[in-house]
Amino acid sequence: MGFKTELNWVLKLNDFSGTLEPDKTYDFRKREARVYPIGMPVFLASKDWEILAAVMITESTVKGGETSGKFRVMRICRPEEKEVLTRMYRELYG
């Protein structure tokens, strides 16, 4: 018997719809068990791997086959940063 889990250094949200604001905290929910670094910067990506911001995950809980938590926006990417980072991540993960 085993336990499937993912180690993630990017928070990819398939269903995020809203406006990001610096220093604001948001909730997230993902299917399956995932492990995120707590208190360290990671990138926030949309479902098509567009990098939107640098965020810090402040809470993460795995329960009932889902992962939920909170992240705080540290810095929203400028358009030129978004373009370069998105291209890189799509090449690596897309």
NORDA-V791254 format. One record per backbone hydrogen bond with DSSP energy under -1.0 kcal/mol. CO is the residue of the C=O (numbers start at 0). NH is the residue of the N-H. If there is no record, write none. Layout:
<<CO NH> <CO NH>>
This chain:
<<5 34> <10 44> <20 23> <23 72> <25 70> <27 68> <29 66> <32 5> <34 7> <41 54> <42 10> <43 51> <43 52> <44 12> <45 48> <49 45> <51 76> <52 43> <53 73> <53 74> <54 41> <55 71> <56 38> <58 69> <60 67> <62 65> <64 31> <65 62> <66 29> <67 60> <68 27> <69 57> <69 58> <70 25> <71 55> <72 22> <74 53> <77 81> <78 82> <79 83> <80 84> <81 85> <82 86> <83 87> <84 88> <85 89> <86 90> <87 91> <88 92> <89 93>>
